[in-house]
Amino acid sequence: MQQLASAPFVCLFCFGLSSACAQSVQSVPSEAEQKKVLEKLKSTFAKDYEKKTPKDMAALADKFVRAAKDEAKESPAKYVLFGEAIQLAIKIRDISTAITVAESIADTYGKDVGKSLLSNSLASAMDAKKYLDKFGDIADLELAKPTEPKDLATLAEKWMDSIPNLKAENRASFAWRARTLLISALRGNQLKGLQKAEYEKLCQQAEDIVEAADAKSGTFSLYQGKWLVQYENKFAHGYAISVTGDLAYEREVGPDGRDYPVANDFTNAKLVRKNGDVIVVFGKSKLIERFKISGEKLLVEHFNPATDYPKKRGMPGEGKAEE
């Protein structure tokens, strides 16, 4: 989530200190304390709550997280601010941020509290309360902060196993989280042979779910970011792609490592979906490239002239994300 500059919020919430402040794990504020804080929060940020775009809701969640971190550990406002942030994040399907907030909650109030808030928020936002136990298992594993490839892959399987229980419009966020975990698990050489192949297949299934949702909404979230594509002929293209599919052709690198100028009519283009493919047309239809995401890679076929697409084989290229 983007970082927003904001003044500390401590002065907004001046409530009594709890006797639990001496404990290493803070007690959860009473319902009465939570209600008092929430009423003030809703009043203070009434205009922010009225904004319903994902960007605005992400900004509000980020504001609440920053505010919560400024609050004293014993302040009831800390708990309420974290709780509101986690719900906002899940509403906009930002599972990664929700998990990060749940980790902060667990650090302050104990793992069971973080698990409960995360699992209940997931069940509520996904309209799947009868699967609360499944979400509880997922939250428990997430808050264990796994790092080993096998543990990451097992957690990804849990996310994927929950997808059939969700409505179609809610599945992409679970698939995205599973994909993120699988990409981390598949780095390096710890997963091998049949096991690696199975997890690569599961990652592809997750990407297919995300792509289907993107196709419906007209977005390209899998392709978003900066890429350096290396082609078979040793040339490389530097692309910047937005979530809406706008592509900026920023640089061309020759086999000698030197940057070459990019013709003006090639610098800007747009991804489109055609015949089940994601393609981009450059230079007034002079050439076409076909894109496909596979894990961390952007697989590219370069068709020049454009009339070679789709009947002939294009020159292959492979893109890696740039920082």
N, C-alpha and C positions, 0 to 999 in steps of 0.2 A: 504494500500500500504506500502511496506517496506520503512523504513527510511534510507536515504543515507547520509553519511557524506559529506558535501560539503562546500566550502568556500563561504562567502557572495558574492552575485552577484551585489551589489550596484555599484561597480566601473565599471561594464560593460555598464551601461546605464546612462550617465550623461547628461540629457536633461533639458531644462528650467523649472522652477517652474511655476505652474498655479496659477492664482489669486484666484482659487476656494479652495486653501488650507485652507482658513479660515472657509470654510463651513463644517458643520458636515457631509454632504454627498458630496463626491467628484464628480466633473464633469467628464464625459467620455472623454478621449483624442480625439482630432480630427482625421479624417481618415489619414491625412498627418503624424501626430505624430505616429499613430499606424503602418503605413506602414514603417516608418523609423526604429522603434524598431523591427518590425517583420523581416525586411531584415537583420538587425544585428544579430538577434536571429538565423535565418536560417543559416547564415554564421558561427557564433560561434559554433553552435551545429550541423553542417552539418553531421558529422559522426554518431551522435546520432539519427538524423532523418532518416538515412538510415536503421537503425535496425528496423525490423518489427515484431519481436516476441513479444507476450504479455508481457513477463517479461521485455524486453528492453523498450517497450513503457510505461509500468508502472513505471519503474525507471526514465524515462525522465519526465513523468508527475509529479512524486514526486519531482524531481529536480526543476522543474518550480514552483511548489507550494512553496517550501522552499525559492526559489529566490524571488518570489512575496512578501512573508511575510517580507523579508529583505528590500524591496524597500520602499522608502518614500511614504506616502499616495498620494502625488501629482505627483509622477513620472508616465509618460505614460507607462513605462515598467511594472508597477504593473498590469495594466489592461490587457496588451498583454500576460504576463506570465500566469495569471489566465485563460485567454481565451484559450490559447494553451493547458493548463493542462486539462481543462474541455473537450476539443475535443479529446485529446489523451485518456482520461479515458473512454469516451463513445465508441470510436473505439474498445477498448478491452473489451467492455461490462461491465465495472466496474461502474455501475450506482451509487452505494453508494458513491464512491469517487467523481464522477461528482457532486452529490448533495452537498457534503461537500464543494467543490470548489465554487459552485454556492452560497452557504451561505456566504462564504468569500467575493464574489463579491457583494452580496446584502448588506453586512455590510459596504462596502466601498463606493459603487456607488448607493445604493438604491435597494429596492426589485424589481422594474420593470426591472432594468438592469440585475440582476441575473436571473430573470424569463425569460427574452428574450434570454439570452445566453444559458441557459439550454434547453429551449424548441426548439430553432432553432438548437442547436447541436444535440438534440435527433432526430428531424425531418430529418436532413441531414444525420446523420449516419445510421438511420433506413430506409432510402430511402422512407420516408412517409411524404413528405412536405405538402401534401394536408390535413393532419391531424394535422397541426400545432396548431390549436385551442385546440384540445384535449390535446396535450402536454403542452400547455400553462396553462390549468386548473390544470394538474398534477403538473407542476412546481410551480404554485401559492400555492397549498396546501402543497407541500414539504417545501417551504420556510417559511410557517407559523409555521413549526416545531411542529407538533401535538404531544401530549403526552397522551391524553385520549384514552382509548381502542377503543371507538366507532369512534373517529376521525381517528385513525390509520387504523382501518378496512375499513372505507369509502375510505381512500386514496388507500388502497390495491385494493379495488374494481375498482377504476379508472385505476390503472395499468393493472389489468386483463381485463377490458373492452376494452382496447386499443390493446390487443394482436391479435384479429382477423384481425386488419388492417395491421399487419406486415407480412413480408415474414417469412417463417418457420425458417430460420436460425437466425432471430433476436428476436425470441419470448422468449427464455430462460432467457435473461437478465431482461426483464420486469417481468417474472414469479418469478425470484429470488428476485427481489425487493418487489413484492407483498407478497411473502412468509415471508421475513424478517419482514415486517410490521405486518403481521397476527400473527406471533409467539409472537411478543411483545404485540399485542392486546389481545391474548388469555391467557397471564400470569395472575395469580390472579383469582379473582372471579367476576369481573365486568360484563363480558359477560356470560349470563346464558341461559339455556333452548334451545328453537328452534333457537334463534339468535346465540348462541355459536355453535350449531351443524352446522348451515349454514356456518359459518366462518371456522370451521374445515374442512368442505367439500371443501370450496374454497381453503384452504391451501393445501389440498391433490391434487386438480386440478393443482395448481401451481407446486407442487413437481413432478407431472406426466409429465408436460411440460419440466421441467429441466432434469428429468431422461431420457426422450426420446432424448433430445439433447445430453446428456452425452453418452447414448448408441450408438448414431451415431458417436461420436468422440472418443469413447473408454475410457472415463474418468469417475470419480466417485466423482464429486464435492459435492454432498449431504452428502457423507460419510466421507469426509476429516476432519481430526482432531483427537484429543485424546478422547477416550471413556472409561468409566468404566461400564462394563456390569454386572449386578447383576442377578444371575440365581435362579430358583425355589429352588434349593438345597442349597442355601445360600452361594455358592461360587461366586467369582467375577473375571472377566478377565479385564486386562488393555490393550487396543489396541491403536495403533497409525496408522492411515490410511492416505496415501498420495492421492493426486488428481488422480494419475495414478492407484490407487488400491493396491499399495504395503501395506501390513499389517505387523506391528511388534507387536508380542505378548510379551508385556513388563513385565507383572506381573500377578500372580495369588494370590488372597486373599481368605483365608479360612473363615469359619463361625466364627472362633475365632478372626478374624481381623489380623491374622499373614500372612506375605508374604510367599508363597511356591515357590520352584524353578520350572521353566518352562523347559521341556525337549528341548534339542537343535533342534531336528527336527520339533518342533512346533513353534519356535520363529518367523520364517518368512514365510509368505504366500502371496497370491495375490487374490484379489476379481476378480470374473469372472461372466459373465451373461450366464445363462443356463435355457432354458425352461421358459423364462420370469422372472426368479428369479435372484437375486444377491446372490452368494454363495462364500464361501471360504473353500478350502480344506486344512486340516492340517495333518502333520505327515505322508507323503506318503500315503494319502487317508485313514488314519485310522479313521478320523472323519470329518464331514462337518457341517458348520453352514450356515443358510440362514438369510440374512439381509434385513431389510426394514426400511426406514425412515418414521416417522410419526411426523411431527412437530419438536419438540426438542428431540424426543426420537429415539433411535436406537433399533428397535424390532428384537430380535434374536431367532432363533430356533436351538437347539444344537442336532445334530444327531450322536450318538455314540452307535453302529458302523455306519460307513458311509453308509452302505447298507440300513439303514432305510429310507434314503432320496430317493425319495420324498413321498413314499407311507405311511409311518407311521408319527405320530405326534412327533415332536422333543421337547426336554425340553425347555420351554420358558425362555427368559431372556430379560431384559430391560436395555439399555445403556443410560447414561447421559454424556453430553460433559464435559470434564475436562478443566480447564484453562491451 
